[in-house]
């Protein structure tokens, strides 16, 4: 084994190429995960006709993916740290591709729901490990991490925003199966690229730190907690908060979450070291991410209702109306990467939150018959703000932990943000209601909550005061 100085010289000599290949590899998996969040929505009417699917079955075509994805994130992150992120990432791509093929060939709604569940398993394996691969490749180079994460988030933003458009185009030229078959070539490229990425073998001292037990109790409690809480949020809107099923799985999830914290506190080798949350950069970043996802995903849900039911936009026109969000996210993510690399994460998180809050505040101007030119400023400010803040937040979280815990840290970030997004959809969707008359008042109330939430995120990032940047520097120099 080369000495530490020799290893550092080798790494410095090849870091640019390594980071480029690793970021490209990680971005393919991230794009797959994000694309399948939105691309299915446009195919729901076609699925109704082709598979004779009921409304509840259509809901589970969407939700089965989100539920299995969220429930298995912590376990997948643990496995990435335990057995190597590249190995688990590869397994995730293979599972996702096989599940996509099964989705496209599904003869009925039940088989499609089962295949979508399997897709979520593959997505859970890919997501935290994709970010861990980047964190390993950049070592403790703060500027490189920031730029790589900027590109990673930019590709993901394009994927999730292009889902409705791509889905509409594919449905226009082929059957509903094509929205799943399109994943296969992307998965094949992503898998091939993994051979360009080296699996990082930790130094002896890092390897000793990463020796955590399999922690079966923690694994089970984490899955039950995430599945229960996510399932309760998903079912709250269609069934109601007081429905016995919603209450039952919600309580079960909450009890499991408490049990998980207690079990991890007492376990000498936990799957999730709770000490992470005592690090300001980590805990502030997690809260910031939850607030951002709650606002953004909840508001996108309401805006889709507003554009189609109030302004009477067609699905394709609605997809085109969202194009400024795609462009705004892409540019802002890249700007954020360079900004964080030069000045740290704190100021981009603050200014990103302020810009996003101004954008959400602009939604208060929306009324019946609002022209698109008045909609456009908000559709530019929102992605510019979030696009600056989220890469900074992600870089802050990943810079605050040791490389050997990269996958579980990324899993915690993703799981909590997934929960935030699901809660946002449930809350903001309830405000909007089902009738066209309630959508605009619900949109305005949601906008007020979004502005307030982002400003809380700004205060947390600013009031750290330099804790966000200083903690990351401490661990980068460790």
C-alpha positions as CSV (number, residue, x, y, z in Angstrom):
1,X,0.0,0.0,0.0
2,X,1.5,3.4,-0.9
3,X,2.1,5.8,2.0
4,X,-0.3,8.6,2.6
5,X,1.9,11.2,0.9
6,X,2.3,9.0,-2.2
7,X,-1.4,8.3,-2.3
8,X,-2.2,12.0,-2.0
9,X,0.2,12.9,-4.9
10,X,-1.4,10.2,-7.0
11,X,-4.8,11.5,-6.2
12,X,-3.9,15.1,-6.9
13,X,-2.4,14.1,-10.3
14,X,-5.6,12.4,-11.5
15,X,-8.3,14.2,-9.5
16,X,-9.9,16.1,-12.4
17,X,-10.4,13.0,-14.6
18,X,-11.6,10.9,-11.7
19,X,-14.1,13.5,-10.6
20,X,-15.4,13.9,-14.2
21,X,-16.0,10.2,-14.7
22,X,-17.4,9.7,-11.2
23,X,-19.8,12.6,-11.6
24,X,-21.0,11.4,-15.0
25,X,-21.5,7.9,-13.6
26,X,-23.4,9.1,-10.5
27,X,-25.5,11.5,-12.5
28,X,-26.9,8.7,-14.8
29,X,-28.3,6.9,-11.7
30,X,-29.6,10.1,-10.2
31,X,-31.3,11.0,-13.5
32,X,-33.1,7.6,-13.6
33,X,-34.4,8.0,-10.1
34,X,-35.6,11.6,-10.7
35,X,-37.1,10.9,-14.1
36,X,-39.4,8.1,-12.8
37,X,-40.8,10.4,-10.1
38,X,-42.6,12.5,-12.7
39,X,-42.7,10.6,-16.1
40,X,-45.4,8.2,-15.0
41,X,-47.9,10.9,-14.2
42,X,-48.6,11.7,-17.8
43,X,-49.3,8.1,-18.6
44,X,-52.1,7.5,-16.0
45,X,-55.0,8.0,-18.5
46,X,-53.3,5.6,-20.9
47,X,-52.9,3.1,-18.1
48,X,-56.5,3.4,-17.3
49,X,-57.5,2.3,-20.8
50,X,-54.8,-0.3,-21.4
51,X,-54.9,-2.1,-18.0
52,X,-58.4,-1.2,-16.9
53,X,-56.9,0.3,-13.8
54,X,-59.0,1.8,-11.1
55,X,-58.2,5.2,-9.5
56,X,-56.8,3.6,-6.4
57,X,-54.6,1.3,-8.5
58,X,-53.3,4.3,-10.4
59,X,-52.4,6.0,-7.2
60,X,-50.4,3.0,-6.1
61,X,-48.6,2.9,-9.5
62,X,-47.2,6.3,-8.4
63,X,-46.9,5.7,-4.7
64,X,-45.5,2.1,-4.7
65,X,-42.3,3.6,-6.1
66,X,-42.1,6.4,-3.6
67,X,-42.9,4.2,-0.7
68,X,-40.3,1.4,-1.3
69,X,-37.7,4.1,-2.3
70,X,-38.2,6.0,1.0
71,X,-38.4,3.0,3.2
72,X,-35.2,1.4,2.1
73,X,-32.9,4.5,1.8
74,X,-31.2,4.1,5.2
75,X,-30.6,0.4,4.7
76,X,-29.2,1.0,1.2
77,X,-27.0,3.8,2.6
78,X,-25.7,1.5,5.3
79,X,-24.9,-1.3,2.8
80,X,-23.1,1.3,0.6
81,X,-20.8,2.2,3.5
82,X,-20.4,-1.5,4.5
83,X,-19.7,-3.1,1.2
84,X,-18.7,-0.2,-1.0
85,X,-20.9,2.4,-2.8
86,X,-19.8,1.3,-6.3
87,X,-21.0,-2.3,-5.7
88,X,-24.4,-1.3,-4.2
89,X,-24.8,1.3,-6.9
90,X,-24.3,-1.3,-9.6
91,X,-26.8,-3.7,-8.0
92,X,-29.2,-0.8,-7.8
93,X,-28.9,-0.1,-11.5
94,X,-29.4,-3.7,-12.4
95,X,-32.5,-4.0,-10.2
96,X,-33.9,-0.7,-11.6
97,X,-33.4,-1.8,-15.2
98,X,-35.0,-5.3,-14.6
99,X,-37.9,-3.6,-12.8
100,X,-38.3,-1.1,-15.7
101,X,-38.5,-4.0,-18.2
102,X,-41.1,-5.7,-15.9
103,X,-43.1,-2.5,-15.8
104,X,-43.2,-2.2,-19.6
105,X,-44.3,-5.8,-19.9
106,X,-46.8,-5.8,-17.1
107,X,-50.1,-7.4,-18.2
108,X,-52.2,-5.8,-15.5
109,X,-52.2,-3.1,-12.8
110,X,-51.2,-5.5,-10.0
111,X,-48.0,-6.6,-11.8
112,X,-47.2,-3.0,-12.7
113,X,-47.5,-2.0,-9.0
114,X,-45.3,-4.9,-8.0
115,X,-42.7,-3.9,-10.6
116,X,-42.9,-0.2,-9.6
117,X,-42.1,-1.4,-6.0
118,X,-39.0,-3.1,-7.3
119,X,-38.1,0.0,-9.1
120,X,-38.1,1.8,-5.8
121,X,-35.8,-0.8,-4.4
122,X,-33.3,-0.1,-7.2
123,X,-33.7,3.7,-6.7
124,X,-33.0,3.4,-3.0
125,X,-29.7,1.5,-3.7
126,X,-28.6,4.0,-6.4
127,X,-29.5,7.4,-4.8
128,X,-27.3,7.6,-1.7
129,X,-24.5,5.6,-3.3
130,X,-24.4,8.0,-6.3
131,X,-23.6,10.9,-3.9
132,X,-21.2,8.7,-1.9
133,X,-19.2,7.9,-5.1
134,X,-18.7,11.7,-5.7
135,X,-17.7,12.3,-2.0
136,X,-15.1,9.5,-2.2
137,X,-13.7,10.8,-5.5
138,X,-13.2,14.4,-4.3
139,X,-11.7,13.3,-1.0
140,X,-11.5,16.4,1.1
141,X,-11.3,18.9,-1.8
142,X,-14.0,21.3,-0.9
143,X,-14.1,23.2,-4.2
144,X,-14.2,20.0,-6.3
145,X,-17.0,18.6,-4.2
146,X,-19.1,21.7,-4.6
147,X,-18.7,21.8,-8.4
148,X,-19.3,18.0,-8.8
149,X,-22.5,18.2,-6.6
150,X,-23.6,21.2,-8.7
151,X,-23.5,19.2,-11.8
152,X,-25.1,16.2,-10.1
153,X,-28.0,18.3,-8.9
154,X,-28.3,20.0,-12.3
155,X,-28.7,16.7,-14.1
156,X,-31.2,15.5,-11.6
157,X,-33.2,18.8,-11.9
158,X,-33.3,18.4,-15.7
159,X,-34.5,14.8,-15.4
160,X,-37.3,15.5,-13.0
161,X,-38.5,18.6,-14.9
162,X,-38.3,16.8,-18.3
163,X,-40.3,13.8,-17.1
164,X,-43.8,15.2,-18.1
165,X,-42.5,16.4,-21.5
166,X,-40.6,13.2,-22.3
167,X,-43.5,11.1,-21.2
168,X,-45.9,13.1,-23.4
169,X,-43.6,12.8,-26.5
170,X,-43.2,9.0,-26.0
171,X,-47.0,8.5,-25.5
172,X,-47.5,10.5,-28.7
173,X,-45.4,8.1,-30.8
174,X,-45.7,4.8,-28.9
175,X,-47.6,3.0,-26.1
176,X,-47.4,3.5,-22.4
177,X,-44.7,0.8,-22.1
178,X,-42.2,3.2,-23.8
179,X,-42.0,5.4,-20.7
180,X,-40.5,2.4,-18.8
181,X,-38.4,1.0,-21.7
182,X,-36.6,4.3,-22.1
183,X,-34.9,3.6,-18.8
184,X,-33.0,0.6,-20.3
185,X,-30.5,2.4,-22.5
186,X,-29.8,5.0,-19.8
187,X,-29.3,2.2,-17.2
188,X,-26.9,0.4,-19.6
189,X,-24.8,3.5,-20.1
190,X,-24.7,4.2,-16.3
191,X,-23.7,0.6,-15.6
192,X,-20.9,0.7,-18.2
193,X,-19.6,3.9,-16.7
194,X,-19.1,2.3,-13.3
195,X,-16.1,0.5,-14.7
196,X,-14.5,3.9,-15.0
197,X,-14.9,4.5,-11.3
198,X,-12.6,3.0,-8.7
199,X,-14.0,1.5,-5.5
200,X,-12.3,3.4,-2.7
201,X,-10.5,1.3,-0.1
202,X,-10.3,3.2,3.1
203,X,-7.1,3.7,5.0
204,X,-6.7,1.5,8.0
205,X,-7.8,4.1,10.5
206,X,-10.9,5.0,8.4
207,X,-11.7,1.3,7.9
208,X,-11.7,0.9,11.7
209,X,-14.1,3.8,12.0
210,X,-16.5,2.3,9.4
211,X,-16.8,-1.2,11.0
212,X,-20.4,-1.0,12.0
213,X,-22.4,-4.1,12.7
214,X,-25.3,-5.2,10.5
215,X,-27.6,-3.9,13.2
216,X,-30.7,-6.0,12.2
217,X,-32.9,-4.3,14.8
218,X,-32.0,-0.9,13.4
219,X,-32.6,-2.0,9.8
220,X,-36.1,-3.3,10.6
221,X,-37.1,-0.3,12.7
222,X,-35.8,2.1,10.0
223,X,-37.8,0.3,7.3
224,X,-41.0,0.2,9.4
225,X,-40.6,3.8,10.5
226,X,-40.0,5.2,7.0
227,X,-42.7,3.0,5.4
228,X,-45.3,3.8,8.0
229,X,-44.8,7.5,8.1
230,X,-44.5,7.8,4.3
231,X,-47.5,5.6,3.8
232,X,-49.6,7.6,6.2
233,X,-48.7,10.9,4.4
234,X,-49.5,9.3,1.0
235,X,-52.9,8.0,2.1
236,X,-53.9,11.0,4.2
237,X,-55.3,13.0,1.3
238,X,-57.4,10.4,-0.4
239,X,-58.6,8.6,2.8
240,X,-58.5,11.4,5.4
241,X,-56.4,12.0,8.5
242,X,-58.8,10.1,10.8
243,X,-59.1,7.0,8.6
244,X,-58.1,3.9,10.7
245,X,-55.6,2.8,8.1
246,X,-53.9,6.2,8.0
247,X,-53.9,6.4,11.8
248,X,-52.7,2.9,12.2
249,X,-49.7,3.0,9.9
250,X,-48.8,6.5,11.1
251,X,-48.7,5.5,14.7
252,X,-46.8,2.3,13.8
253,X,-44.3,4.4,11.9
254,X,-43.9,6.9,14.8
255,X,-43.4,4.1,17.4
256,X,-40.8,2.5,15.1
257,X,-39.0,5.8,14.7
258,X,-38.8,6.3,18.5
259,X,-37.6,2.7,18.8
260,X,-35.0,3.3,16.1
261,X,-33.5,6.3,17.9
262,X,-33.4,4.3,21.2
263,X,-31.9,1.3,19.5
264,X,-29.2,3.3,17.8
265,X,-28.4,5.2,21.0
266,X,-27.8,1.9,22.8
267,X,-26.0,0.1,20.0
268,X,-22.2,0.3,20.2
269,X,-22.0,-0.1,16.4
270,X,-25.2,1.5,15.0
271,X,-26.1,1.7,11.3
272,X,-26.7,5.5,11.8
273,X,-24.3,7.2,14.2
274,X,-26.7,9.7,15.9
275,X,-23.6,11.9,16.7
276,X,-23.9,13.2,13.1
277,X,-26.8,15.4,14.3
278,X,-24.6,17.1,16.8
279,X,-22.6,18.6,13.9
280,X,-24.1,21.9,12.9
281,X,-23.4,21.5,9.2
282,X,-25.2,18.2,9.1
283,X,-28.2,19.0,11.2
284,X,-28.8,22.5,9.7
285,X,-28.4,21.0,6.2
286,X,-31.0,18.3,7.0
287,X,-33.6,20.8,8.3
288,X,-32.9,23.1,5.4
289,X,-33.4,20.3,2.9
290,X,-36.7,19.2,4.5
291,X,-38.1,22.8,4.4
292,X,-37.0,23.2,0.7
293,X,-38.6,20.0,-0.4
294,X,-41.8,20.6,1.6
295,X,-42.2,23.9,-0.2
296,X,-41.2,22.9,-3.7
297,X,-42.9,19.6,-4.2
298,X,-46.0,20.8,-2.4
299,X,-46.2,23.9,-4.5
300,X,-45.5,22.1,-7.8
301,X,-48.5,19.9,-7.0
302,X,-50.8,22.9,-6.5
303,X,-49.4,24.8,-9.5
304,X,-50.2,21.8,-11.7
305,X,-53.8,22.1,-10.5
306,X,-53.8,25.8,-11.0
307,X,-52.4,25.7,-14.5
308,X,-54.8,23.0,-15.7
309,X,-58.0,23.6,-13.8
310,X,-57.9,27.4,-13.3
311,X,-56.1,28.6,-16.4
312,X,-57.3,25.6,-18.5
313,X,-53.8,24.7,-19.8
314,X,-53.5,21.3,-21.6
315,X,-51.0,18.8,-20.2
316,X,-48.5,19.5,-22.9
317,X,-48.9,23.3,-22.4
318,X,-48.5,22.8,-18.7
319,X,-45.2,20.9,-19.3
320,X,-44.0,23.7,-21.5
321,X,-44.9,26.3,-18.9
322,X,-42.5,24.5,-16.5
323,X,-39.6,24.8,-18.9
324,X,-38.2,28.0,-17.2
325,X,-38.0,26.0,-14.0
326,X,-35.7,23.5,-15.8
327,X,-33.5,26.2,-17.2
328,X,-33.4,28.0,-13.9
329,X,-32.4,24.9,-11.9
330,X,-29.7,23.9,-14.4
331,X,-28.0,27.3,-14.4
332,X,-28.4,27.9,-10.7
333,X,-27.0,24.5,-9.7
334,X,-23.8,25.2,-11.7
335,X,-23.5,28.7,-10.3
336,X,-23.9,27.3,-6.8
337,X,-21.1,24.8,-7.3
338,X,-18.6,27.5,-8.1
339,X,-19.9,29.8,-5.4
340,X,-19.7,27.1,-2.7
341,X,-16.2,26.2,-3.9
342,X,-15.0,29.8,-3.3
343,X,-16.8,30.9,-0.2
344,X,-18.4,27.9,1.5
345,X,-22.0,26.8,1.8
346,X,-23.4,29.3,4.3
347,X,-24.0,32.3,2.0
348,X,-25.3,30.3,-1.0
349,X,-27.8,28.7,1.4
350,X,-28.9,32.0,2.7
351,X,-29.2,33.8,-0.6
352,X,-30.8,30.8,-2.2
353,X,-33.4,30.7,0.5
354,X,-34.1,34.5,0.1
355,X,-34.5,34.2,-3.7
356,X,-36.7,31.2,-3.4
357,X,-38.9,33.0,-0.8
358,X,-39.3,36.0,-3.2
359,X,-40.3,33.6,-5.9
360,X,-42.9,31.9,-3.8
361,X,-44.1,35.3,-2.7
362,X,-44.8,36.1,-6.3
363,X,-47.4,33.4,-6.4
364,X,-49.6,35.7,-4.3
365,X,-50.2,37.6,-7.5
366,X,-51.7,34.6,-9.3
367,X,-55.5,34.9,-9.9
368,X,-58.0,33.6,-12.4
369,X,-56.8,34.4,-15.9
370,X,-53.3,35.5,-14.9
371,X,-51.2,35.9,-18.1
372,X,-48.1,33.8,-18.4
373,X,-45.8,36.9,-18.5
374,X,-46.9,37.5,-14.9
375,X,-46.3,33.9,-14.0
376,X,-42.8,33.8,-15.5
377,X,-40.9,35.8,-12.8
378,X,-41.9,33.4,-10.1
379,X,-41.1,30.4,-12.3
380,X,-37.6,31.8,-12.7
381,X,-36.9,33.0,-9.1
382,X,-38.1,29.8,-7.5
383,X,-35.6,27.5,-9.3
384,X,-32.8,30.0,-9.1
385,X,-33.2,30.3,-5.3
386,X,-33.6,26.5,-4.7
387,X,-31.0,25.7,-7.3
388,X,-28.4,27.8,-5.5
389,X,-29.4,26.6,-2.0
390,X,-29.7,22.9,-2.5
391,X,-26.2,22.1,-3.9
392,X,-24.7,24.2,-1.1
393,X,-26.8,22.3,1.5
394,X,-25.8,19.0,0.0
395,X,-22.1,19.9,-0.1
396,X,-22.3,21.1,3.5
397,X,-23.8,17.8,4.7
398,X,-21.3,15.6,2.8
399,X,-18.4,17.8,3.9
400,X,-19.4,17.4,7.5
401,X,-18.9,13.6,7.7
402,X,-16.1,11.1,7.1
403,X,-15.8,9.5,3.7
404,X,-16.5,6.1,5.2
405,X,-20.0,7.3,6.2
406,X,-20.9,9.0,2.9
407,X,-23.6,6.6,1.9
408,X,-25.6,6.6,5.1
409,X,-25.3,10.4,5.4
410,X,-26.6,10.8,1.8
411,X,-29.4,8.3,2.7
412,X,-30.4,10.4,5.7
413,X,-30.5,13.5,3.6
414,X,-32.5,11.9,0.8
415,X,-35.0,10.1,3.2
416,X,-35.7,13.3,5.2
417,X,-36.2,15.3,2.0
418,X,-38.5,12.7,0.6
419,X,-40.5,12.9,3.7
420,X,-40.6,16.7,3.4
421,X,-41.8,16.5,-0.1
422,X,-44.5,14.0,0.7
423,X,-45.7,16.2,3.6
424,X,-45.7,19.3,1.4
425,X,-47.9,17.6,-1.2
426,X,-50.3,16.4,1.4
427,X,-50.6,19.7,3.2
428,X,-50.6,22.0,0.2
429,X,-52.9,19.6,-1.7
430,X,-55.4,19.7,1.2
431,X,-55.4,23.5,1.0
432,X,-56.1,23.5,-2.7
433,X,-59.0,21.1,-2.3
434,X,-60.8,19.4,-5.2
435,X,-62.8,22.2,-6.7
436,X,-61.5,24.9,-9.0
437,X,-62.8,27.7,-6.7
438,X,-60.6,26.6,-3.8
439,X,-57.3,26.3,-5.8
440,X,-56.4,30.0,-5.9
441,X,-57.0,30.6,-2.1
442,X,-55.2,27.3,-1.4
443,X,-52.3,28.5,-3.6
444,X,-52.0,31.8,-1.8
445,X,-52.0,30.1,1.7
446,X,-49.4,27.6,0.5
447,X,-47.3,30.5,-0.8
448,X,-47.4,32.2,2.6
449,X,-46.2,28.9,4.3
450,X,-43.5,28.4,1.7
451,X,-42.1,31.9,2.2
452,X,-42.1,31.5,6.0
453,X,-40.5,28.0,5.7
454,X,-37.7,29.2,3.5
455,X,-37.0,32.2,5.7
456,X,-36.7,29.9,8.7
457,X,-34.1,27.9,6.6
458,X,-32.3,31.2,5.9
459,X,-32.1,32.0,9.6
460,X,-30.8,28.6,10.5
461,X,-28.1,28.8,7.8
462,X,-27.1,32.3,8.8
463,X,-27.4,31.8,12.6
464,X,-25.0,28.9,12.6
465,X,-23.1,31.7,12.3
466,X,-20.1,30.1,10.5
467,X,-20.8,26.7,11.9
468,X,-21.9,25.4,8.5
469,X,-18.6,26.2,6.8
470,X,-16.3,25.7,9.8
471,X,-17.6,22.2,10.7
472,X,-17.1,21.1,7.1
473,X,-13.6,22.5,7.1
474,X,-12.8,20.6,10.3
475,X,-13.7,17.3,8.7
476,X,-12.1,18.1,5.4
477,X,-8.8,18.6,7.2
478,X,-9.2,15.5,9.5
